[in-house]
Amino acid sequence: MLIVVALRRSDRRAAVDPLSGEVATDPHGSGASTADQAALEHALRIRSELGGRCVAVTVGPAGADEMLREALAVGADDVLRVEGPDPAITITEDGSGTARLILAGLAEPPDIVLCGDHSADRGTGSTPAFLAHRLNAAQALGLVELTVSGGRLHAVRRLDGGRRERLAFDPPAVCSVEPAGMLLRRASLPAVLTARRAAIPVVRVGSLDAPTGTRRPYRPRPKALPVPEDTHPHRRVLELTGALVERTPPKVITAPTPAEAAQALLGYLRERGAP
């Protein structure tokens, strides 16, 4: 079984210049968000229950290698960094490009994918849904609990109004988790030293397939009209548009009772020839 954790490197303490608006990031304060760390901890626990391999994947520049080394130190079997066609642009606003890059970098389709519900840099949180769509897998988003029982995944999802929804599903599945009380385990000192010397595999995706379909403004379906009988161009246009046809102005019903309003509506329909 292949368990993939999708991580995103972000600056948790970015500073903004009040005069120029320039954003200054600190590489020492950058890394996985608390939600991504919770996803990694869930993946390690699922691997201990179901077996298989746990692979941490990220889309980003070389600065994300330190985050992947931390994943190796806490117990991930393998890591992978994916670079897109343009290294300066590694993610998209809607998450679709990120999902395509992650799957393009993997050698085989994963059985379980875990992500944080939202990234720390105002992410849309749509990448898990795009991953589930491309994998044709079940999706369980916004989870506060995730366990394994009887070979199945059991989860609790937060709903509006303080309600909860319990889910039970089988792989393949894509799950996004909240950092609800889930802390990533500490790495031992030997594991940290070993991870610092590890080489980070990098996959460079030369091009991405274009999204299915094309985007265009909405255009209503044309309405079939009878052919005008007149041959004069001006009269044909008048007949097609109905510009000189007398129309009844709309009527607002202000009956005092519902029964009278219903009678007025029935009378209007009878005038129009309704059966």
C-alpha positions as CSV (number, residue, x, y, z in Angstrom):
1,M,0.0,0.0,0.0
2,L,1.3,3.4,-0.9
3,I,0.4,6.2,1.5
4,V,1.2,9.7,0.2
5,V,1.3,12.9,2.3
6,A,1.1,16.1,0.4
7,L,3.0,18.9,2.2
8,R,3.3,22.5,1.4
9,R,6.1,24.8,2.5
10,S,4.9,28.2,3.7
11,D,6.3,30.9,5.9
12,R,4.4,30.9,9.2
13,R,5.8,34.3,10.3
14,A,6.0,36.4,7.2
15,A,6.6,40.1,7.7
16,V,5.1,42.8,5.4
17,D,6.7,46.2,5.0
18,P,4.0,48.8,5.8
19,L,5.3,51.3,3.2
20,S,6.2,49.2,0.2
21,G,4.0,46.2,0.9
22,E,6.9,43.8,0.2
23,V,6.7,40.5,1.9
24,A,9.8,39.3,3.6
25,T,10.0,35.6,4.4
26,D,12.4,33.8,6.8
27,P,13.7,30.5,5.6
28,H,14.2,29.4,9.2
29,G,10.5,30.0,10.0
30,S,9.2,28.2,6.9
31,G,7.9,24.7,6.7
32,A,4.9,22.6,7.0
33,S,1.8,24.0,8.6
34,T,0.2,22.4,11.7
35,A,-2.5,20.9,9.5
36,D,0.2,19.3,7.2
37,Q,2.1,18.0,10.3
38,A,-1.2,16.4,11.5
39,A,-1.6,14.8,8.1
40,L,1.9,13.3,8.3
41,E,1.2,11.9,11.8
42,H,-2.0,10.4,10.6
43,A,-0.2,8.8,7.6
44,L,2.5,7.3,9.9
45,R,-0.2,5.8,12.1
46,I,-2.1,4.4,9.2
47,R,1.1,2.8,7.9
48,S,1.6,1.1,11.2
49,E,-1.9,-0.4,11.0
50,L,-2.1,-1.3,7.3
51,G,1.5,-1.6,6.3
52,G,3.0,-0.3,3.1
53,R,5.1,2.8,2.5
54,C,4.7,6.4,3.6
55,V,5.9,8.9,1.1
56,A,6.0,12.7,1.7
57,V,5.6,14.8,-1.4
58,T,5.8,18.5,-2.0
59,V,5.7,20.8,-5.0
60,G,8.2,23.6,-4.6
61,P,11.8,24.9,-5.0
62,A,14.9,23.6,-3.4
63,G,14.1,25.4,-0.2
64,A,11.5,22.8,0.6
65,D,14.2,20.1,1.0
66,E,14.5,20.9,4.7
67,M,10.8,20.2,5.3
68,L,11.1,16.8,3.5
69,R,14.2,15.9,5.7
70,E,12.0,16.6,8.8
71,A,9.5,14.1,7.3
72,L,12.3,11.5,6.9
73,A,13.4,12.1,10.5
74,V,10.0,11.3,12.0
75,G,9.6,8.1,10.0
76,A,8.6,8.7,6.4
77,D,9.9,5.9,4.2
78,D,10.6,8.1,1.2
79,V,10.3,11.8,0.1
80,L,9.9,13.4,-3.2
81,R,10.0,17.0,-4.4
82,V,8.3,18.0,-7.7
83,E,9.3,20.9,-9.8
84,G,6.9,22.2,-12.5
85,P,7.6,23.6,-16.0
86,D,8.3,27.0,-14.4
87,P,10.2,26.6,-11.1
88,A,9.1,30.1,-10.1
89,I,5.4,29.1,-10.4
90,T,4.9,25.9,-8.6
91,I,1.2,26.1,-7.5
92,T,-2.0,27.6,-8.8
93,E,-4.7,29.5,-7.1
94,D,-7.4,26.8,-7.4
95,G,-5.2,23.8,-6.6
96,S,-5.7,22.0,-9.9
97,G,-2.2,22.6,-11.1
98,T,-0.8,21.4,-7.7
99,A,-2.7,18.2,-7.9
100,R,-1.6,17.5,-11.4
101,L,2.1,18.1,-10.5
102,I,1.9,15.8,-7.5
103,L,0.4,12.9,-9.5
104,A,2.7,13.5,-12.4
105,G,5.7,13.1,-10.1
106,L,4.6,9.8,-8.6
107,A,5.6,6.6,-10.3
108,E,2.4,4.8,-9.3
109,P,-1.1,5.9,-8.2
110,P,-1.3,6.1,-4.4
111,D,-3.8,4.2,-2.3
112,I,-4.3,6.9,0.4
113,V,-3.5,10.6,0.1
114,L,-3.4,12.8,3.2
115,C,-3.3,16.6,3.2
116,G,-3.8,19.4,5.5
117,D,-7.2,21.1,5.2
118,H,-5.7,24.6,4.5
119,S,-2.2,25.8,4.1
120,A,-0.8,28.6,6.3
121,D,-0.5,31.1,3.4
122,R,-4.2,31.6,2.6
123,G,-4.6,28.5,0.5
124,T,-7.9,27.6,-1.0
125,G,-7.9,24.0,0.4
126,S,-9.1,22.7,-3.0
127,T,-6.1,20.5,-3.8
128,P,-7.5,17.4,-2.0
129,A,-10.7,17.6,-4.0
130,F,-8.7,17.8,-7.3
131,L,-6.6,14.9,-6.2
132,A,-9.6,12.8,-5.5
133,H,-11.1,13.7,-8.9
134,R,-8.0,12.7,-10.8
135,L,-7.6,9.5,-8.8
136,N,-11.3,8.6,-9.0
137,A,-11.0,8.0,-5.3
138,A,-13.3,8.7,-2.3
139,Q,-12.8,12.0,-0.6
140,A,-13.2,12.8,3.0
141,L,-12.4,16.5,3.7
142,G,-12.1,18.5,6.8
143,L,-11.6,15.6,9.2
144,V,-11.0,16.0,12.9
145,E,-10.4,12.3,13.6
146,L,-9.1,9.5,11.4
147,T,-8.5,5.9,12.5
148,V,-8.2,2.4,11.1
149,S,-10.5,-0.4,12.2
150,G,-11.0,-3.7,10.5
151,G,-9.0,-2.7,7.5
152,R,-11.3,0.3,6.8
153,L,-10.8,4.0,7.4
154,H,-13.1,5.6,10.0
155,A,-13.3,9.4,10.3
156,V,-15.2,12.2,11.9
157,R,-15.9,15.3,9.9
158,R,-16.8,18.7,11.3
159,L,-20.1,20.2,10.2
160,D,-21.7,23.6,10.7
161,G,-23.6,24.3,13.9
162,G,-21.3,22.1,16.0
163,R,-22.4,18.9,14.4
164,R,-20.3,15.9,13.4
165,E,-20.5,13.4,10.6
166,R,-19.0,9.9,11.0
167,L,-17.6,8.2,7.8
168,A,-16.4,4.7,7.0
169,F,-14.7,4.1,3.6
170,D,-12.1,2.0,1.9
171,P,-9.0,3.0,-0.2
172,P,-8.4,4.5,-2.6
173,A,-9.2,7.7,-0.7
174,V,-8.0,11.3,-0.3
175,C,-8.3,12.8,3.2
176,S,-7.7,16.3,4.4
177,V,-7.4,16.8,8.1
178,E,-7.6,19.6,10.6
179,P,-4.8,19.9,13.3
180,A,-7.4,19.2,16.0
181,G,-5.2,18.1,18.9
182,M,-2.9,16.0,16.6
183,L,0.8,16.7,17.2
184,L,3.6,15.3,15.1
185,R,5.9,12.9,16.9
186,R,9.4,14.0,17.8
187,A,12.3,12.7,15.8
188,S,15.2,11.0,17.6
189,L,18.7,12.6,17.3
190,P,20.2,9.7,15.2
191,A,17.2,10.0,12.8
192,V,17.7,13.8,12.5
193,L,21.4,13.4,11.7
194,T,20.7,10.7,9.1
195,A,18.0,12.8,7.5
196,R,20.3,15.7,7.2
197,R,22.7,13.7,5.0
198,A,19.9,12.2,2.9
199,A,19.6,13.1,-0.8
200,I,16.2,14.5,-1.8
201,P,14.8,13.0,-5.0
202,V,13.6,15.6,-7.5
203,V,11.2,15.0,-10.4
204,R,11.0,17.8,-13.0
205,V,7.7,17.8,-14.9
206,G,8.4,19.3,-18.3
207,S,4.8,20.0,-19.2
208,L,1.3,19.5,-17.9
209,D,-1.7,18.3,-19.8
210,A,-4.2,21.0,-20.5
211,P,-7.3,20.8,-18.3
212,T,-10.3,19.0,-19.8
213,G,-12.6,21.3,-21.7
214,T,-12.3,25.0,-22.5
215,R,-13.4,28.1,-20.6
216,R,-15.8,30.5,-22.3
217,P,-18.5,32.8,-21.3
218,Y,-22.0,31.4,-20.8
219,R,-24.1,31.6,-24.0
220,P,-27.7,30.5,-23.8
221,R,-29.0,28.0,-26.4
222,P,-30.6,29.9,-29.4
223,K,-34.3,29.8,-29.6
224,A,-35.9,28.5,-32.8
225,L,-38.2,31.1,-34.4
226,P,-40.6,30.7,-37.3
227,V,-39.5,32.1,-40.7
228,P,-41.2,35.4,-41.4
229,E,-43.6,35.4,-44.3
230,D,-42.9,39.0,-45.4
231,T,-40.1,39.6,-47.8
232,H,-39.3,43.2,-46.9
233,P,-36.2,43.3,-44.6
234,H,-37.6,45.9,-42.2
235,R,-40.9,44.1,-41.7
236,R,-39.1,40.8,-41.4
237,V,-37.1,42.2,-38.5
238,L,-40.2,43.6,-36.8
239,E,-41.9,40.3,-37.2
240,L,-39.0,38.4,-35.7
241,T,-38.4,40.8,-32.8
242,G,-42.1,41.5,-32.1
243,A,-41.2,45.2,-31.6
244,L,-44.7,46.6,-32.5
245,V,-46.7,43.8,-30.8
246,E,-49.0,45.1,-28.0
247,R,-48.0,43.5,-24.7
248,T,-49.9,43.3,-21.5
249,P,-47.8,44.9,-18.7
250,P,-46.9,42.7,-15.7
251,K,-49.5,42.7,-13.0
252,V,-48.6,42.6,-9.3
253,I,-51.2,40.7,-7.2
254,T,-52.0,42.4,-3.9
255,A,-54.9,40.3,-2.8
256,P,-55.6,40.5,1.0
257,T,-56.1,36.7,1.4
258,P,-54.3,33.7,-0.2
259,A,-57.7,32.4,-1.6
260,E,-58.2,35.7,-3.5
261,A,-54.6,35.6,-4.8
262,A,-55.1,32.0,-6.0
263,Q,-58.3,33.0,-7.8
264,A,-56.6,36.0,-9.5
265,L,-53.8,33.7,-10.6
266,L,-56.2,31.1,-12.1
267,G,-58.1,33.9,-13.9
268,Y,-54.8,35.1,-15.5
269,L,-54.0,31.5,-16.7
270,R,-57.5,31.1,-18.2
271,E,-57.0,34.4,-20.1
272,R,-53.8,33.0,-21.6
273,G,-55.6,29.8,-22.7
274,A,-54.0,27.5,-20.1
275,P,-55.9,24.2,-19.6
